[in-house]
Every structure is written in structure tokens, then in C-alpha cells.
Amino acid sequence: MALSSLAPFFSTNSISISPYLSKFSTTTKTRTINLKNSKFRLFTTPKCTTISALSDPYVLQIAETLEDSLPSTSSPSLQKLRDNSSNTLLSTPWPSRKDEPFRFTDTSFLKNSTILPTPPPKNQSLSPKNESLSPKNESLSPKSESLDTLLPTLSIIDGYITDSLTEFTDFPNGVYVGSLLSVDSETILKRVSEYEFRFKGDLFYSLNGVGTPDIVLVYVPEGCKVENPLNLRYVSVEGSEKESKSLPFSNPRVLVLVEKGGEISIVEEYVGGDKDNKCYWTNSVMEVVVGEGGKVNHSYIQNQSFNAAHIKWTWVQQESNSTYEHIEVSTGGKLSRHNIHIQQVGPDTVTELSTFHMCVSDQTQDLHSRLVLDHPRGVSQQIHKCIVAHSSGQAVFDGNVQVNRYAQQTDAGQLTRSLLLEPRATVNVKPNLQIIADDVKCSHGAAISDLEEDQLFYFRARGIDAETARKALIFSFAAEVVDRFPNASIRKKVETHIRELLDPSRL
């Protein structure tokens, strides 16, 4: 039975099925029925049987559309992910501005569009020499050298993995990068089967679980250190015109498993297709498990179309003595939201989060981060910076650091700084520390301002014109995050892109 066929209301004598939470007596019996790939638990009373907290019909319609667009899978792990996500969607309504996590983020842009799952890509090459798919917008400017030629690269087109360009000859033995459906190692398959897709995110997290065609698996065995950074390059080829109200929808997903003592550096790069004004929706998820003593450096660059929606989830689990470093620059998307959730499951972990967001048009750049510390001697440092250079631009920061009772001797710092370069530009910041432990060193701060007149005067007193001075000060504001990228080619590419966005003709 299709999911959407349950809505909005169905009843037969003693059985009623409703999309809304119904009251029932305390004396209940339960039974389970299967509807497509999802399970509903029915609460039976002498008078009626009710499906509890059924999601709204619009969510069911999207979920059914995603399920119908994908073939069945032979992977037990992928099927388990789809089943768990389907169950979650049944009790997850579409978010609104009345919900606290979306109080400053308007998702009506998505809800008012016709959602179309992207089909598998045709036989097209993504080689940097192939101009048909080389983006012409600022995200891949000819002036900035493509990372494809510098790093081992796995390309994901509209959520589908492309293996033709993947050459990982420099990786140590035992390292696997590629499709979960193509894994032939019993050791890796067993390790993946042990992983539980148990984290419960929001609606978009669950939609990705239902709609992902495959999982990019990055596996690093115990004690293995990968020297060369891995570039995961996401290209959105399918797109619609703004007037059409249709939105091609892709759901790429990555699972990173780093065993005890393993190390790897990963670069995620999101770009558009051959035109920079297309409309599409990229709904991406990355899950990272860092084993004991392991280290993951995660670079994240988002340069998608200014008419696109980009929603990203990053979930990280850190075991004892592990290190996770995250460096992010996000400048694209009409609606861009990144949710980061980091869970500490052992002592002596190190977590560093560095993010830079920039709005140069009527964009929304949103970062929601949550770090949960449950064990002693954890160290976490977070810096968030954003620039809003458009009167209709908006930036949102909601950062939560939760230091629980047994997380003694924790050292946690959080800082957010924002530049508003237009009178009607908007920034909403919410730094948040929740501390239950009593032996900690924690701090947080927030600052929102325009450029200081004293700084501009310093430049002009030395013969530098006002436009050049403002551009230099704005770029130096971003440089604190950009300089943290561990790879020189990444820094050069991002610096070139930011300088182009800061061109006075654009602001």
C-alpha cells in the first residue's frame, strides 16, 4: 500500500486512520502492519484503532515519490537505512517558522515547488577537459585551478556515484572509497553491517535516507594513515528555470568509517552545472565515525547556484583520543542550511569547527551546530564568521555546546562574528552553552558590526582608495577561516572565488 493513500483520513467501523495524533484509553494492545517499506504501530482500544502521529500528506507524497523513483536494493545496510527513515517520516511534519529550529529559516521556497527526484545521469564524462559539464559560474572560474587535477577525486552527479574518474592507486592497502553496492570485501561488509543508522535528525535527514540511491563508503582500516586528501565532488547537472516552479531533488549520502588509529583528510566540494541560475535541491548527508586515536580533517566548500536549495547534515561520532577538524566555506544557494551534530563517546577528544558564510544576493546562510560532551577532558573550539553584503541577505547561527555531568575538565570555546555591509541585512545568532559539569573551562562570544571607520581611515591615510580598503578588510575577515584549509590548492581556489564575489560590481 502506498504511503500517500493513508491521507488525509480513512475509517471503517471500528478502525480509524488519521494524520493527526488521537486520544486513546490507557488500556491498549498493539500490533504492527507493513505499508510498503514502513511499519505502523497500531494502538487498539475497544472502540477504535489509531495510527499515532502520522505525518502530513505533503511529506508522505514526497516520500512515496522518492521510493518510486529508486530500484530495490540488494544491500541489507541500505535497505535498513531506507526502512528506518520511512518510519521516522511518519511522525515528522514539514517544518515551519513556528518550530524553534526553523524560527529564522523559511522553507516555503521548497514547499511551494514541485519536487522531482533526479534521474540517473546519462553517459557523460566529468573530466575537467569536458567543457559540456564544466561550470561557467564563479564556483569553477577558469582562474582557479580545479581540484580534480590535484587530488584523487570521486564524482557524484545529482546524487549518483560516477566511478569512471576514480583512481585511488596512491591509497594504502585496505582503504576503500566508492559505492557501498560495489563492496566485495567481507571484512568491510561486516563492519558496515555493524553500523547502526540510529541517529534521528530532522525531516530532511530522513528524506535523504529514503531517497538516496547509494552510499559513498570511505573506509580506513586500523592504523592506516592516508596521506593524500580525498576530494568528493558533487555536481548538480539537472536544473529547472525559476519560472517553472519545479525543483530537481538529489540525495547524496556518505559514510566514513575510520578505525582505531586511522587518519584521512576529506574535501567535499559542491558545485552547479553549466549554468549558474538553475533551480535544484541538494539534500546531502555525511556520517563520520572516528575510532579510538583516529583523525579526520573535513573540508567543506559549497558554491552552488544562487537559485538552488542546499541542505546538509554532518553527523560525527568521536571515540576516545580522536580528533575531528571541520573547515567550511559556504557562499552559494538561495537557501543553504548546514546541520552539524557531534557526539563524544569517549574521553580526551579534540574537536575544531571553523566556518565562514557569505551572502552576496538574497540568500539565507544557516548553520546549526550541536556538540555533546559526555566524557572527561574533551577539547572543542568553534569559530563562526559570516558576511552579509546584500540588503535581502540573511545569516543564521545556532550553536549549542552541551557539557554533561561526567565531562569534567572540558575546555570548550565558541565565537561567532558577523559583518553587515548593508543597512537592511540580517543576522540572527544564538550561541549556547549548557554546562552541568563543575570542573570546566568554557567560553562563548558574539559580535555583529559593520567595518570600523578607524580601520578604513588607516588605509585611506596611506593613499588607498575606499573601495580597495573595504575589499581588503572584508577579505582579511574571511582569511581567518580560509587559511585553516590544510591544502594549498584548496586555499588558492577558495581565495580566488571570494575575491571574485567581493568585486565592487557585484556588491
MIZAZA-384280 format. One record per residue (C-alpha): z, y, x. Coordinates in steps of 0.5 Angstrom, whole numbers, padded with zeros to 4 digits, always signed. Example, Ala and Ser with C-alpha at 12.3 -4.5 7.8 and 13.67 -1.06 7.14 Angstrom:
REM residues 2
+0016-0009+0025 +0014-0002+0027 
***
This chain:
REM residues 507
+0000+0000+0000 -0002+0007+0003 +0004+0012+0004 +0001+0017+0000 +0000+0013-0006 +0008+0014-0007 +0008+0021-0008 +0010+0025-0012 +0013+0021-0017 +0013+0013-0020 +0017+0010-0025 +0017+0003-0028 +0023+0001-0033 +0029+0000-0028 +0025+0002-0022 +0024+0010-0020 +0021+0012-0013 +0022+0020-0012 +0020+0024-0006 +0027+0027-0007 +0034+0025-0005 +0037+0022-0011 +0044+0021-0013 +0047+0014-0014 +0053+0010-0015 +0057+0007-0009 +0056+0000-0011 +0050-0001-0008 +0046-0007-0006 +0040-0006-0001 +0033-0010+0000 +0027-0008+0004 +0020-0008+0003 +0014-0006+0007 +0009-0001+0006 +0003-0001+0011 +0007-0001+0017 +0013+0002+0015 +0019+0000+0012 +0023+0003+0006 +0030+0001+0004 +0032+0001-0003 +0038+0002-0006 +0039-0002-0012 +0044+0000-0018 +0045-0003-0025 +0041+0003-0027 +0035+0005-0022 +0033+0003-0015 +0031+0009-0011 +0028+0011-0004 +0032+0015+0000 +0030+0022+0003 +0022+0021+0002 +0018+0026+0006 +0014+0031+0002 +0007+0029+0000 +0003+0033+0005 +0007+0029+0011 +0005+0023+0008 -0002+0025+0007 -0003+0027+0015 +0001+0020+0017 -0004+0016+0013 -0010+0020+0016 -0008+0018+0023 -0006+0011+0021 -0013+0010+0018 -0017+0013+0024 -0014+0008+0029 -0015+0001+0030 -0010-0004+0030 -0007-0005+0037 -0005-0012+0041 +0001-0008+0045 +0007-0010+0042 +0010-0004+0045 +0005+0001+0042 +0006-0002+0035 +0014-0002+0036 +0013+0006+0037 +0008+0007+0031 +0013+0003+0026 +0019+0007+0029 +0015+0013+0028 +0013+0011+0021 +0020+0010+0019 +0022+0017+0021 +0017+0021+0018 +0019+0018+0011 +0025+0022+0012 +0022+0028+0015 +0020+0034+0011 +0015+0039+0014 +0019+0045+0018 +0020+0052+0015 +0023+0058+0017 +0029+0056+0014 +0030+0051+0019 +0034+0053+0025 +0030+0050+0030 +0024+0054+0027 +0027+0060+0025 +0023+0064+0029 +0017+0060+0029 +0012+0060+0024 +0008+0053+0023 +0004+0056+0017 -0002+0056+0021 -0002+0048+0022 +0000+0047+0015 -0006+0052+0012 -0011+0048+0016 -0015+0041+0014 -0012+0036+0019 -0018+0032+0022 -0016+0026+0027 -0020+0027+0033 -0025+0021+0034 -0026+0017+0041 -0030+0021+0046 -0037+0019+0047 -0040+0017+0054 -0039+0024+0057 -0037+0025+0064 -0032+0030+0066 -0034+0030+0073 -0033+0038+0076 -0040+0038+0077 -0042+0036+0070 -0043+0043+0067 -0043+0041+0060 -0036+0040+0060 -0033+0045+0065 -0029+0050+0061 -0032+0057+0062 -0026+0061+0060 -0021+0063+0064 -0017+0057+0065 -0022+0054+0069 -0025+0060+0073 -0030+0059+0078 -0026+0063+0082 -0020+0058+0082 -0021+0051+0085 -0021+0045+0081 -0015+0041+0082 -0020+0035+0080 -0023+0035+0087 -0016+0036+0091 -0011+0031+0087 -0012+0024+0084 -0014+0025+0077 -0013+0021+0070 -0017+0025+0065 -0015+0025+0058 -0020+0027+0053 -0018+0029+0046 -0012+0024+0047 -0016+0018+0049 -0016+0016+0056 -0022+0016+0061 -0022+0011+0066 -0029+0013+0070 -0026+0018+0074 -0019+0015+0076 -0019+0013+0083 -0012+0011+0086 -0014+0008+0092 -0008+0012+0096 -0003+0010+0092 +0002+0005+0095 +0002-0003+0092 +0006-0004+0086 +0004+0003+0083 +0000+0003+0076 -0003+0009+0073 -0007+0008+0067 -0008+0005+0060 -0002+0001+0057 -0007-0003+0054 -0010-0005+0060 -0004-0007+0064 -0005-0014+0066 +0002-0015+0071 +0007-0019+0067 +0013-0015+0071 +0010-0008+0068 +0009-0011+0061 +0016-0014+0061 +0019-0007+0064 +0015-0003+0058 +0018-0008+0053 +0025-0007+0055 +0024+0000+0054 +0026+0003+0047 +0023+0008+0044 +0029+0010+0041 +0029+0018+0042 +0029+0022+0035 +0025+0028+0036 +0022+0033+0030 +0017+0032+0026 +0011+0033+0031 +0015+0028+0036 +0014+0023+0030 +0007+0025+0028 +0005+0023+0036 +0008+0016+0035 +0004+0015+0029 -0003+0018+0032 -0003+0016+0039 -0009+0011+0040 -0006+0009+0047 +0000+0011+0052 -0002+0013+0059 +0003+0009+0063 +0006+0011+0070 +0010+0006+0073 +0013+0007+0080 +0017+0001+0083 +0023+0000+0086 +0024+0004+0093 +0017+0007+0093 +0015+0014+0094 +0008+0016+0092 +0006+0022+0097 +0000+0025+0093 +0001+0028+0087 -0002+0025+0081 -0006+0030+0076 -0006+0028+0069 -0012+0033+0066 -0012+0034+0058 -0019+0037+0056 -0020+0039+0049 -0027+0038+0047 -0027+0037+0040 -0026+0044+0036 -0028+0048+0030 -0029+0055+0028 -0024+0060+0026 -0027+0061+0019 -0028+0053+0018 -0020+0052+0017 -0021+0045+0020 -0017+0043+0026 -0018+0037+0030 -0012+0034+0032 -0010+0030+0038 -0004+0026+0040 -0004+0024+0048 +0002+0021+0050 +0005+0019+0057 +0011+0014+0059 +0013+0015+0066 +0018+0009+0069 +0021+0011+0076 +0025+0005+0078 +0031+0006+0083 +0030+0010+0089 +0022+0011+0087 +0019+0018+0088 +0013+0021+0085 +0010+0028+0083 +0006+0029+0077 +0002+0035+0075 +0000+0036+0067 -0006+0041+0066 -0008+0042+0059 -0015+0046+0058 -0020+0047+0053 -0027+0045+0052 -0034+0049+0054 -0032+0055+0049 -0025+0059+0049 -0025+0061+0042 -0025+0054+0039 -0019+0052+0034 -0016+0045+0035 -0009+0042+0035 -0006+0038+0041 +0001+0035+0040 +0003+0032+0046 +0009+0027+0048 +0012+0025+0055 +0017+0021+0056 +0020+0020+0063 +0026+0015+0066 +0028+0017+0073 +0032+0011+0075 +0038+0011+0080 +0037+0015+0086 +0030+0017+0084 +0026+0023+0084 +0021+0026+0079 +0017+0033+0080 +0014+0035+0074 +0009+0041+0074 +0006+0043+0067 +0000+0048+0066 -0002+0050+0059 -0008+0054+0059 -0011+0052+0052 -0016+0056+0047 -0012+0063+0044 -0014+0060+0037 -0011+0053+0039 -0004+0050+0037 -0001+0047+0043 +0006+0043+0041 +0009+0039+0047 +0015+0034+0047 +0018+0032+0054 +0024+0027+0054 +0027+0026+0060 +0033+0020+0062 +0036+0021+0068 +0040+0016+0071 +0046+0017+0077 +0044+0021+0083 +0037+0022+0080 +0033+0029+0081 +0028+0032+0076 +0025+0038+0077 +0020+0042+0072 +0016+0048+0073 +0012+0050+0068 +0007+0056+0066 +0004+0057+0059 -0001+0062+0058 -0005+0059+0052 -0005+0057+0045 -0004+0061+0039 +0002+0057+0037 +0005+0054+0043 +0012+0050+0043 +0015+0046+0048 +0021+0042+0047 +0025+0039+0053 +0030+0034+0052 +0034+0032+0058 +0039+0026+0057 +0044+0025+0063 +0046+0017+0063 +0050+0017+0070 +0054+0022+0075 +0051+0026+0080 +0044+0028+0077 +0040+0034+0079 +0036+0038+0074 +0032+0044+0075 +0028+0048+0070 +0023+0053+0072 +0019+0056+0066 +0014+0062+0065 +0011+0064+0059 +0006+0070+0058 +0003+0073+0051 -0004+0077+0052 -0006+0076+0045 -0003+0075+0038 +0000+0069+0041 +0007+0065+0040 +0010+0062+0046 +0016+0058+0044 +0021+0054+0049 +0027+0050+0046 +0031+0046+0051 +0037+0042+0051 +0041+0039+0057 +0046+0034+0055 +0051+0032+0061 +0056+0026+0059 +0058+0024+0067 +0061+0028+0073 +0058+0032+0078 +0052+0034+0075 +0048+0040+0077 +0043+0044+0073 +0039+0050+0074 +0035+0053+0069 +0031+0060+0069 +0026+0062+0064 +0021+0068+0064 +0016+0071+0059 +0012+0077+0059 +0009+0079+0052 +0003+0084+0053 +0001+0085+0046 +0004+0088+0040 +0003+0082+0036 +0005+0077+0041 +0012+0073+0041 +0016+0069+0045 +0022+0065+0043 +0027+0062+0048 +0033+0057+0045 +0036+0054+0051 +0042+0049+0050 +0047+0046+0055 +0052+0041+0053 +0057+0039+0058 +0061+0034+0054 +0068+0032+0056 +0067+0027+0061 +0062+0031+0065 +0068+0034+0070 +0066+0038+0076 +0059+0040+0073 +0055+0046+0076 +0050+0049+0070 +0047+0056+0070 +0042+0058+0065 +0038+0065+0066 +0033+0068+0061 +0029+0074+0063 +0023+0078+0059 +0018+0083+0060 +0016+0087+0053 +0010+0091+0055 +0008+0094+0048 +0012+0097+0043 +0012+0092+0038 +0012+0086+0042 +0018+0081+0040 +0022+0076+0044 +0028+0072+0041 +0032+0069+0046 +0038+0064+0045 +0042+0062+0051 +0047+0057+0049 +0053+0053+0053 +0057+0048+0050 +0063+0046+0054 +0068+0041+0053 +0070+0039+0060 +0075+0044+0063 +0073+0043+0070 +0066+0046+0071 +0062+0052+0074 +0058+0054+0068 +0054+0061+0067 +0048+0064+0063 +0045+0071+0062 +0039+0074+0058 +0035+0081+0060 +0030+0084+0056 +0026+0090+0058 +0020+0094+0060 +0018+0095+0067 +0023+0100+0071 +0021+0107+0072 +0024+0108+0078 +0020+0102+0081 +0014+0105+0078 +0016+0111+0082 +0017+0108+0088 +0009+0105+0088 +0006+0112+0086 +0010+0116+0091 +0006+0112+0096 +0000+0113+0093 -0001+0107+0089 -0004+0109+0082 +0000+0107+0076 -0005+0101+0074 -0004+0098+0080 +0003+0099+0081 +0004+0096+0074 +0000+0090+0075 +0004+0088+0082 +0010+0089+0079 +0008+0084+0073 +0005+0079+0078 +0012+0079+0082 +0016+0078+0076 +0012+0071+0075 +0012+0070+0082 +0019+0067+0082 +0017+0061+0078 +0010+0060+0080 +0012+0060+0088 +0016+0054+0086 +0010+0049+0085 +0010+0044+0090 +0003+0044+0092 -0001+0050+0095 -0007+0048+0091 -0003+0049+0084 +0000+0055+0086 -0007+0058+0088 -0010+0056+0082 -0005+0059+0077 -0004+0065+0081 -0012+0067+0080 -0011+0065+0073 -0005+0070+0072 -0009+0076+0076 -0015+0075+0071 -0010+0075+0065 -0007+0082+0068 -0014+0085+0068 -0013+0092+0065 -0019+0091+0061 -0015+0085+0057 -0009+0089+0056 
***
